[in-house]
């Protein structure tokens, strides 16, 4: 197993979230980003917006579609080269503060050294 995909977990400052959010709320976002990175390592690209995160579950039947800390599906956008992954926080609506704040992660946040 290649340890490089895990290096971004150590270097990632806060996944663009409010400091009021519990750290464990960021873990599903980081896990989904790792799965996206694994997909890219195999396929040479990220899944597109059209393909969505469900394609990650189809690769391994034991996997489920990625969900955030509040058990909602992530908002995902990708052109295959870059991605944006977002949880709308506890309230499930864009914006907000504290536990209702959005969590956002992009491929630029997880770049690993080559």
Secondary structure, 3 states (H helix, E strand, C coil): CCCHHHHHHHHCCCCCCCCCCCCHHHHHHHHHHHHHHHHHHHHCCCCCCCCCCHHHHHHCCCCCCCECCCCCECEEEECCCCEEEEECCCCCCCCCCHHHCCEEEEHHHHCCCC
